[in-house]
């Protein structure tokens, strides 16, 4: 018999920022609590992924084939 037991609870701001989280699974518990939060305008360059992350050649992947 395989039994999976787990749960997750979050405390979030009205716009979805996680301030605290508790996860339990098979008797273990992981939790974190934000110790500070600051909001400011960020330029897109601060959060934009590098181009090579989405470059198939960088991952040595073949070109995608169309779905038929």
N, C-alpha and C positions, 0 to 999 in steps of 0.2 A: 504494500500500500504506500502510495506517495501522498504526502500531505504538504500543502503550501500554506504558510501562515504569515501574513504580513499586513502592515498598515502604514499609512503616511498621513500626517496632519501638518498643515501649514497655517501660519498667521501671515496674512498679506495686507498690503495697503490697498486702497480702493482701486488703484490702477494696476495691481498685480505683483508688485515688488514683494518678494518673500522676506519677512523680517525674522521669522523663527520657523524651524521645521523639526519634526520628530518622525523617525522611521523605525519600525520594529519588524523583526523577522526571526522566526524560530528562536525566540528567547533573547535575541540581542537587540540593542537599541542604539541608534545614532541620532544625535541632535545637534543643532547649531542655532545660535541667536546672533542677529546682527548687532554690532556694537556701535555703529554709526551709519548714517545715511546722509548723503549730500546730493542735491540735485543741481545740475547746471547744464547748459547747452553744450553739446559736443559736436565737433565737426564730423561729417560722415567718414573722413579719413581715420578717425580715432577708433571706429568700430568696424570698418569695412575689411572683409577678409582679403588677404593677398590674392592676386590674380591666379597664382599657381595652385591654389587650393581647388579651384574649379577647372583647371586645365587638365584634360584627360591624358595628354602626353606626359605631364609631370607624374602621373600615377601609373604610367605605362599601361594605359587602358586602350583598347581598340576603339575605333569610331563606333558610335551607337548605330545599330541597325534599326530601320523603321519597323514598327509592329504591323503585321499584315492581318 
